[in-house]
Amino acid sequence: MHALTAECTALWRARRLLFLMARRDLSARHAGSVLGIVWLYAQPLLTIAIYYLVFDVVFRMRLGDGAPTQAVGAYLIVGLVPWMAFSDAVLRGMISLLEAGALLQKNPLPTALFPARAVLTGALIYLPLTLALVFVYTPMHHFGAALLLLPLLVAALLAMWFLLAYSLAIVAAAVRDVVQIVGFFLGIGAFLSPVLFLPSMFPPAISWLLWANPMTPPVLGLQSILLSGAMPRAEVWLGMLAWLVALAVVLDRLVDRSREQLIDWL
């Protein structure tokens, strides 16, 4: 893991530059608009409002026994917020090196800065929304002890996004087709996760597809903490650990093998 360790060390040393880049990225996203930074939060907030209005107010749909909550809208919202953050961070992180190609050819900057910026920017947008969900849902469970595990879950989630985004960024630099392929899977990935459906609704024959989705463990963990006020089960932590280890090994090898060719690919 020497290559990945060196990348993380370089990223830590450039942490001030990372935060500056993330701040400028946020500014660039709403540059020229009248409402400014409000637009960054308007789309996810409107999505949340529509799901709540349609499923919980208009149709009053309810889930069956065994669900972490009976309200369909509440269930969808807790899964959709991290999924939107995941899609944004991974997609932007995947193309970050391609967009920074000219800059990297002229300046010896750590390449990890650019996918890390995408993940950090996404976190700055969606973590406040997650915090809002905490104050909406957890009072029903009297802010139980399970809430103490939320920071650990979020930290593991951000680390996983960085590892995945950086890995895909390197592969996309070598093979541009990866961008379209990953974009397609991000579009359908919510249907192969517990974001829109209960895990028990999946046919047993294809239930393994749930765990082939890196967002399944964290979504199940968030649902346990926010909706049930319960500690996430062991399979949640084991699933996240397995993904973190696998992605770390893959990224270490990609960084090591692409070190000399990466700039030429860009």
C-alpha positions, 0 to 999 in steps of 0.5 A: 500500500506504499503508493496509496499511502504516498498519495494520502500523505501528499493530499494531507500536506496540500489540505489547505489547497484542497479546501480552497479548491473546494470553495472555488468549485462551490462558487463556480457552480452558482456563478452568475445566478441571482440566488447564488449558493441557494441553488446548490441546495434547491434541487435536493430539497425540492426532490425531498419535498416532492417525495414527501408530498407525493408518498406521505401527504397525497397517497399516504402510502405505508410499508409493511411489517419489518420496515424501519418506518411505515412512511414510504416518503420518509424511507425514500428520503433517507436513502435518496440523500446519500445516493444523490451525494454519492452520484455527484461525488463519484461522477464529478470525481471520475472526470476530475483528472480529465478536466484538470489535464492541462493544469497537471501537465504544467504543474506538479500537483498531487493528482489526488487533489482533484477527486478529493475536491469533488468528494469534499464539494459534494460533502459540503452540499449534502452533509447539511441536508443529512444533518437536517434529517437528523433533527427531523427523524431522531427526536422520535427516538429521543436522540438515542445512542445509535446517533453517536455512530453516525459520524463514523458511518459518514467518515467511512462513507466519504473515504469510500467515495474518494477511493472509488472516485479516484480509481475511476478517474485513473481508469477514465484517463486511460479509457474514456468509455468508462465515463459513459459506462459508470454514468449508466450504472449510476442512473440505475444503481438506485434500483439495485439498492435499498434506496427505493425498495426494502431488501426483503422485496428483492428476489432471493436469487438476485439478492447478491446484487444488493451487496455488489452496490457499494451504497447498500451498507451505508444506506442500511446503516443510515436507515437504522440510525435515523429511522429506527434509532437502532445500531447498524447491524454487523453486516453493515460494518462488515460490508463497508469494511470489505468495500474500503479494503477492496477499493484501497487495494485497487487504487494502490495498484492503479496509482502504482502502475499509472504513475508514469503514464497518467499525465500522458493519458490526460 
